[in-house]
Amino acid sequence: MSTEVITNAESLAAIEPDWLALCHRTPGATPFQTPMWLLPWWRAFGSNDLAVIAARNGDRLEALAPLYIIRDDDSDDSLGVFLGTGISDHLDVLGDASLIIGPMANLNCQMWDLQQLPASSSILTASLPDGWSDNIEDQEPCPVLPLPADFESLTSTHFRKKLRYYRRSLEKLGEVRIETPTPETLDDLLTALFDLHAARWQRRDLPGLLADGASQQFHREVARGMLNAGMLRMYATRCNDRLVAVFYGYAFHDTVYYYLSGYDPGLEKLSIGTIIVAHAIEQAIHDGAKNFDFLRGAEEYKYAWGATDRINRRRQLFHA
């Protein structure tokens, strides 16, 4: 077994095939640990010292910790975190963290702040090297909906009647169809997502999550990579010639992840948001997914679908 610390973006991009293969071999890995998410994140938002730890058994990549270190220019203070910290709903080491934690402790970093860990993460239980202490605490809930074999088993008769009513009401405005992206249409659908998402937030005099150009460019790159990998789950509702709602998420292993949506706020009374989420859940069931992850946030509508909380955790490691 050997370990290396990858300190530049070119070397990190070079291991992408092995990295993605490790993601597929790691139970519980999410889209937020894949190179399709983290390489664009580093290009868009990364700073200071890249410090990705890779453990290999011969040529086979066995574990990967996508980390970087933030340093204060005016002092010796340093803080290590995961790539993707802030906008990623799930973060973790890939593979066995016991292969990683020793090399982490040897890096020039005073504190590691490892956030949004699943309760099953091996980094939560990995033994500390001498001279280190830790703090473990709960973070945010991620409501998750276990999916049955068919949509009818998930919902009540009353809810399905309401859903049919919402869909018929929308159809009265014109021909309704659901589109999925192709390489040629992806950018147009993303532009519609950005515009619809912003329109809802502007009603509250807020900018929304995708108001800046860097965030939009990041998601354009992520979405294209996810589309090429077969992991993008994006559904756009078109009424006549107008896009009125877009669902944007990802799929990996047996789970669909609902990252973001946008819809015409003028159609809110028709519950157009419910219509597009219902379509995404129906499609997830059709594709054989076992879970629908609503990601961070305890919004009431998530629990109305029957989702229950899975609590992300945080482990901070302190050098003595």
Beta strands, then each sheet from edge to edge (+ up, - down):
strand 1: 2-6
strand 2: 49-50
strand 3: 52-57
strand 4: 60-65
strand 5: 67-71
strand 6: 78-82
strand 7: 94-95
strand 8: 111-117
strand 9: 132-146
strand 10: 176-179
strand 11: 232-239
strand 12: 242-252
strand 13: 255-263
strand 14: 291-293
strand 15: 308-319
sheet 1: 1+ 3- 4+ 7-
sheet 2: 2+ 5- 6+ 8+ 15- 9+ 14- 13- 12+ 11- 10+
end
